[in-house]
Amino acid sequence: MVAMSDETRTTDDDDATGVDRLREPTDSPDGEESENREFAERMRRYLDYAVLAGLLLLALIAALQFYLNASQTITTWVNPEYRAPFQAAFNLVLLLGAALGVSIQLRRLTSD
């Protein structure tokens, strides 16, 4: 009887490990999770690039409109001898603001 119970134990142990081996592929969705994570990261990167492109286009249109209106305002309200420095200061502020926005978005894209 002792030998039979030993055989039964080894058979039960083999069955238990066999069941565990069968469960491993179905219970561990690590491969699927990593694929989903990679896909989500890739979609986030594409979305970040789309946001950057949209912001650049919006900034270009807004900057052009703002520049034209501000130039007209400077021409109307500022004396002729001070128009050039006002225009230069205004253009510099626009350039620095655009550079800041683009650098923030590019840093965000390259940090991933």
C-alpha atoms as one frame of an Amber mdcrd trajectory, in Angstrom:
protein
   0.000   0.000   0.000   2.861   2.362   0.746   4.294   1.827  -2.711   0.905
   2.425  -4.240   0.461   5.675  -2.365   3.928   6.768  -3.511   2.952   6.029
  -7.086  -0.310   7.859  -6.577   1.570  10.852  -5.205   3.929  10.986  -8.142
   1.006  10.668 -10.508  -0.846  13.411  -8.639   2.276  15.604  -8.649   2.711
  15.049 -12.364  -0.946  15.889 -12.951  -0.670  19.014 -10.834   2.398  20.257
 -12.671   0.842  19.275 -15.967  -2.214  21.341 -15.124   0.034  24.227 -14.093
   1.894  23.921 -17.371  -1.381  24.017 -19.246  -2.548  27.082 -17.322   0.618
  29.124 -17.827  -0.036  30.288 -21.402  -3.671  31.150 -20.717  -3.138  32.738
 -17.285  -0.206  35.002 -18.229  -1.388  37.705 -20.628   2.006  39.456 -20.386
   2.590  39.229 -24.136  -0.827  40.652 -24.878  -0.414  43.347 -22.221   2.947
  44.412 -23.615   1.502  44.562 -27.129  -1.380  46.702 -25.874   1.027  48.934
 -23.955   3.244  49.363 -27.038   0.199  50.139 -29.169  -1.022  52.706 -26.637
   2.418  54.337 -26.499   2.587  54.452 -30.291  -0.899  55.991 -30.509   0.043
  58.528 -27.826   3.149  59.481 -29.809   1.091  59.906 -33.009  -1.421  61.975
 -31.075   1.400  64.122 -29.689   2.710  64.721 -33.215  -0.789  65.579 -34.420
  -1.202  68.024 -31.526   2.167  69.571 -32.367   1.217  69.966 -36.038  -2.152
  71.458 -35.138  -0.585  73.865 -32.644   2.022  74.939 -35.179  -0.643  75.601
 -37.813  -2.838  77.459 -35.340   0.149  79.450 -34.100   1.113  80.359 -37.661
  -2.367  81.607 -38.555  -2.851  83.438 -35.263   0.613  84.948 -35.398   0.041
  86.213 -38.929  -3.303  87.769 -38.037  -1.977  89.199 -34.801   1.118  90.522
 -36.534  -0.878  92.281 -39.221  -3.294  93.824 -36.712  -0.537  94.828 -34.309
   1.456  96.379 -37.148  -1.569  98.402 -38.140  -2.040  99.479 -34.506   1.615
 100.470 -34.202   1.354 102.438 -37.437  -1.743 104.219 -36.136  -0.711 104.962
 -32.532   3.107 105.203 -32.470   5.108 108.119 -33.811   7.051 107.316 -36.999
  10.481 107.549 -35.315   9.513 104.848 -32.746   7.741 102.433 -35.099  10.803
 100.331 -35.972  11.794  99.584 -32.336   8.165  98.779 -31.443   7.897  96.415
 -34.413  11.189  94.738 -33.491  10.191  94.271 -29.845   6.806  92.932 -30.869
   8.352  90.446 -33.331  10.869  89.318 -30.715   8.130  88.600 -28.181   6.213
  86.555 -30.768   9.314  84.624 -31.741  10.213  83.809 -28.133   6.669  82.688
 -27.340   6.544  80.398 -30.378   9.984  78.969 -29.592   8.939  78.248 -26.016
   5.787  76.416 -27.087   7.576  74.352 -29.731  10.426  73.454 -27.353   7.987
  72.306 -24.669   6.165  70.065 -27.124   9.389  68.678 -28.618  10.785  67.954
 -25.140   7.585  66.102 -24.348   7.906  64.047 -27.548  11.586  63.197 -27.067
  11.250  62.293 -23.371   9.268  59.131 -24.221
